[in-house]
Amino acid sequence: MGLSIGQKAGWGLADMGVNVFVVVKQLLVFTFLTTLLGVPPGIAGVVTFAVLGFDVLTDPVVGYLSDRSTSRWGRRVPWIAVGALVLGAGIVAMFAVPQGMSWQANALWVTVFFAIASIGFTCVTIPYGAMAGEMTQDPRERSAMMAFRMTFASLGLLTAGALVPAIAGNTRDGYAFAAMLMAPVIVLTIWGMLVAARRAPTIDRPATEGFGTVLRLVLSNRPFAILTLIYGVLTLGVALIAAGLQLSALYLVMDDGGSLLSGAARALGIFATLFALFIVGSVLSQPIWVLLSARLGKTSALVLGMVAYIIVLMGIGALLPAASLWPLGGLFLLAGMTNGAYQQIPWAMYPDLMDVTRRASGHAIEGAFSAVWLFGQKVANALAPLLLGLILQTAGWRASDSGVVDQTPGALATLETALTLAPGVIFAIGMWHFGLCIGPACVNWGRIVRPGLRKPVAL
């Protein structure tokens, strides 16, 4: 019996809260450190890299332990329920930086509470990702689940990306107040998912294999390992865009008041307006990528989406620096639609591939698969702000504790390149390797065998 619409949509609900924190760590922390806390960009990059690097190390531990857990609520629920509270509390404390401290103390404060929030984030996302492999083994049903998930994820991104900067007003007290408003959204959407999916199928038998055995089982699934690596490369490009997006809105985009978007920009700010268009595009694209995945196969649909992403980025690069929000706003809408392929399709592919190992070995180690899957993504998310910070530091970017300050033309040109050309090149590298790995060189890539069917089902 298949999952109900309520179970599919309910499972996706948690990603709304999860992605509120994604916005914070990928879009806001670097700018918060460099424009309001006086932290030099190179050091800000090191701070975010250190915390997100620590986050990577906790993933396999949480995945391994959640696979082996037992409780009256199953293997995953306790981790997710408690992790949501830790995440919400950590994000509030992270932005509540006391006044009057040195920039070094400011950086240390953010580092500590950023790390605590990241631990909560891991305790939620690893077991949550594992649930996708337990609730259903139908690839098409998973595509629908991921469409719901990415729709809610986009709403979380829109909520945090548009409202937090608008509420914060580029002030320290504003960011602290915005974090207090966002924390309940994080906790309630994650707990709401647990309620909505409480009757969905689960695998409650705890895993008994040792850590080394589990890791070998996961990595011996060659298509999964390759997909994880390629998705990490693509994530590096997306994370580089995210790390520099708010700075770009502050320094590279002006509003001349002559476009239809000017009213929204006056109410929300330029960054929030452009980001909202990006997220609207992502939401609108979700059914399109489900349809294209069914018609073309998931691999071909992903390649199509990323090629379109590169083209849109080049268009944005041609317009920057922009004196008007039009037609830049239209390109951000298209960028969101192409980003929808990156969001949805790989996440629908990886649970299909974990089925291969479960059927071959009999071991239910979805938590370990979820940890390895997120490993590449989190490494990329850790590297991107570090890379951006070092690049801007080298270009002479000036840090500030009072908002926007004058930058040299060379520093602004470097920021523009980091937002458009550099991610486009990274996407091209990822797609080139992806093209190599959907050919005969990668055994069984892109296909799984469903029980009861004579022919493999294309991914």
TARA-V953985 format. One record per helix or strand of 2 or more residues. SS is the DSSP state (a for helix, b for strand). FROM is the first residue (numbers start at 1). TO is the last residue. Records with the same first field share a line. If there is no record, write none. Layout:
# TARA-V953985
SS = FROM-TO + FROM-TO
This chain:
# TARA-V953985
a = 5-36 + 41-68 + 77-95 + 103-135 + 139-168 + 172-196 + 211-219 + 222-251 + 262-268 + 270-296 + 298-319 + 328-361 + 366-394 + 409-419 + 421-437
b = 447-448 + 457-458
